[in-house]
């Protein structure tokens, strides 16, 4: 007879109890490895659990007060340099609190459900998500969940992010003050962060009276995406005078291709990146960029996890940090916006 599964498709204690022919209380004793069951009963329960593929419920353990001091981290394996900086910051913050991290990556064949299921093989107290960018995390409401980098509507999820609206306002404003009007944005493809930055760019252009100049170039979050976007602009034969990219990786790649094709930066095209991480140091021309602070974001995310696990109150479930525009050599004045 097939096991009855909970709403997440997971085998429950009741299923194991029915298969082993014992009470749910006895199954709980065996799974918690506490006194109260004979060796023979333990063997029978464990065999039934293995046969059914039972995995302990992390939320139930947490509510029972069995803190593991382990924090799960879900992230995409295609992380850019900034996300690796976030991971490094999380390790530092976890060490400061005497916590350990369990990493559960996402790949093309390993989605959020599989990553969450993998975490359930461990005892963990909370989850910090660097990805996937979703508005409905699967573990929300089961354990404390903190997302880093984007906004989530779910009331059981905490957020630590940098203001994309203010970052775009600073970038567009800087370029407009330099005399640029034809300011294009290479976006980050699909995803909530990309959408937020795209919307922030459109709003900033509108605020500057440049609605007619809005140009969003399809891109992504990797260097190859920056190269492709720059090639698309070159092939169109109508380069903007300034570019704001989704991140530093795409900015550096776009800049390298333009220079390779004899398009001077910033004399012909000014470029603004995003993050001010390690990738910015690879730019052929010192990169003007919207800086985020991954160390601070990681520290705040870990502090929020600690408060939630301890069931201490918080003022607001969303922490929004202000970005800083760091001006370097990749942006310059545009005296004649009609020059080719």
N, C-alpha and C positions, 0 to 999 in steps of 0.2 A: 504494500500500500504506500503510495507516495506521501511524503511528509507535507503537513500543512505549513505554509510559510507566511511570515508577517508581510506587511505592506511593502517592505523593501525587498521581498523575495528571499528573506533569510530564514533559516531553520531556527526554531525557538526552543526554549527549555522544555515546553510542553511536548514538542515533537520527540525530543530525546527521551523524555520520561515515558511516553507511550511506547516507543520502540524498545526500551530497556525493561518495561514492565515494573517501573518503580514510581514513586511520587516525584512531583516537581521539586519539592524541598530537598529530596535526596540528590537529585541531579545538581541542584544549586550547591550543595555541600561538596560534591565531587569536583565540580568546575572551579570552586573557590579553593579547593585543596585544604579544607579545614576538617577537624575531627568530627565524627558522627556517622561514618559509613564504613562497612567492612571492606577488606581487600577484594573480596569476590564481587561485591556490589560496585565498587569503583571500576573494576575491570569491565563489568558488563556495561556500565554507563559510558565509559570511555569508548568502548567498541561501538556502541550505538551512535555516539556523537561523531565518531570518525566515519561510520557508514553513511550517515546523513549529511556529512559536510558541515557540522555545526561550528559556528564561530561565535565566541562570547560577544555580548552587546556592550560596546564601550560606554554608552550612556548609563546602563545599569550599574556597571562597575563604579562609574563616577559618583552616581547618586548614593551608592553604598559606602562612599568615603574611602575607597581603595585607591588613593592617588598614586600614580606610577611615576610622576615627575618626568614623564615623556610627552613631548609635543610633536604631533604630526605636522609635516609640511608638504603640501601638494604644489607641484610646479611643472612647467613644461620643459622638456629636454632641449627645446630650441631656444632656450633663454638667451637673451642678449647680454652684453657686458653689465648693464645696470642690474639685471636680475641676479647675476652672480654676485654682485656687490651686496644685494639684499640678503642672499643666502649667507654670505660671510658675516654680515651684521647680525643675522639671527643666531648664528653659532656663538658669537661674542655675547649677545644679550642672554642667551640660554645659559651660558657658563656663569654669567654674573648672578643668575637666579638659582644656580644649582640644578638646572634642568638639562635634559638631553633631547635631541631631535631625532625623529624618524622621518626619513625622506621617502616620498612616494611620487615618482615622476609620471608624467603623462606623455604618451607617444601617439603616433597615428593609430596604432592598434590597441592602445591602452587608454581608455577614456576615464572620465571622472568616476564613474561607477566602479570600474576596476581598481582605480587608485584608492578609492574609499574602502573597498572591500579588502585591499591589501593592508591598509592601516588597521582594520578590525582584527587582523591576525595578531596584533600587538595590544598591550595595555597602553593606552594613551589618554591624556586628560583633556586635550583641546587640539584644534587644528588651525594652522595659519596657512592661508591660500595665496600663493603668488600666481596661480592659474588653476583651472581654466577660468577665463573671464566670464562668469555666469552671474545672473541675478537671483538664482535659486540653488545655492549650494546644497548638495544632497545630505550633508551631515548637519545642516542648520536645524537647531532645535533638539538635537541629540546630545551634542557636546558644544562647548563654547567654540565659535568659529570667528576668526578675524581675517578679512581679506585685505590685501595690501595693493593699492594702486588704482582701484576703481570704486564706483558707488554701487551699492546693493540696496534694494528696497526692503528685503526681508527683515522683519523686526528683530529676529533672533541673531542677526549677524552684525558684528562690529567692523568698522572700516577705518583704515589709515591710508590717506592718499594726499597727493599734492594737487592744488587747484589747477586743472587744465585750462579753465577759463582765464584765470589771471596770468598764467604762463603765456597763453596765446596773445592776450592783450599786451603784455610786455614786449613780445617778439614783433608783432605787427606794428605796435607803436614806435619801437626803435627804428624799424625799417622805414616807416612813413616819415618819421622825423628826419631821416637821412635823404628824403626826397623820392623814395620809391613809391610807385603806385601799382605796378604789375608784380604783385607779390603772390606767388603760388605756394600751395601746400602739398607736399608728398605725404600721403596719409599712411596709416599703419595697416591697411587692409581691414578684415573683419575683426570684431572684438569691441568690447565696451570702452576700453581706453582710447582706441582709434576713433570711435564715434564721438567721444567727449572732446577730443582734440580737434576733430573736424568741425564740430559744432562751435567750439571756442574760436577757431580760426574765422569761420563765417561771421560770427558775432563781432569779433574784433575788426574785421574788414568793414562791416556795416557801420560800426561806431565811428570809423574813420572816414566815412563817406565813399567807400571803395567797393560798393556792392557790385558794380559792373565789372570789376577786375577780379572777382573771386574765381579762382581756378584750382580745383582739387585734382591732383594727379594720382591715379591708383598706384599703391606701393605695397608696403609690408613692413616687417620688423627686422629683416636681415640685410646684410650688405648687398647681396645679389638683387634684392628688391630696389635698393637705392640706385644701383647701376641701371637696372631696367627702366626705372622711372626717368632717369636723366637721359637715357638713350631715346626714350619716347619723346621727350621734349626737344631733343636735338633733331630727330627725324621730322618733327612737325615744322621745323624751320621758323619758330616764333618763340624764342626763349623769353621767359619773364626776366626781370632784372633782379629778382630776389626769390629765394626759396626758404621755406620753413619746413623742416622734415620731421617725421614722426619720432626719430631718435638719433643719437649720435652715429650709430652704425650706418644708417642709411645716408646720413649727411656726409660722412667721410667717403663712402663709396660714390655718391653722386659727385662730390667735389673732385675726386680722383679722375673720374671719367671725363668731366668737363675740361679739366686741365690737360688731360691726354689728348683731347680733341681741340686743343688750342683755344679754349674759352677761358680767359683769365678770371681768377677769383681773388679779390672781390671786384676788380675793375669792371668786368662785364656782368657778372652775377654774384650777388651777395648771398651767403648761406648761413642759416641759423639751425643748429641742432637742438637736441633735447636730452637731458640727463646729466651731462658733464661727468661722465664716467670714464673708465679706462679707454674706451674707444675714441674719445675726443683727443687723446694724446697721439693718435695715429694720423690725424689730419695733416695733409700737405701744407695747409695754411691754418694757423692757430684758429680754432673754431669758436665763434660766438655761439652760446648755447643756453638753453633754459635749464638751470641746475636744480636737481632734486638731491636730497640728502639721504642716501640709503641707510646709513648708520642710524640716523634719527628715526626714520620710518621703522626700521627693524626693532629698535629699542622700544618705541611706543607700542608696536604690535605685541611684543613680548610682555610689556607691562600690562596691557589690556587683558591678555590671556591669563596672567597671574591673578588679576583682580576678579575675572569671571570665574576661574576655577575655585577661588576662595570665597565666591559669592559675596564679594564686596560691591557696594554701589558705584556707579560711574555717572558722570554728569551728562554725557551724550554718547551715543553709540558710534558717532562719526567724528574723526579727527582729521581736519583739513589743514594741510601745511601750505605756507606761501612759498612759491618758487622764487628763484633769483636769476635774473638775466645777467650772464657774465659775458661782457663785450670784449671780443678779441679781434684779430686781424681779418676774419672772413667776411666782415660787413664793412661797407664804406658808402660815402655819399654818392647819390646818383643825381648829377646836375641836369642831365637831359634824358628823361625817361623814354624818349622815342628812339634813341640810338639803337642800332642793331649790333 
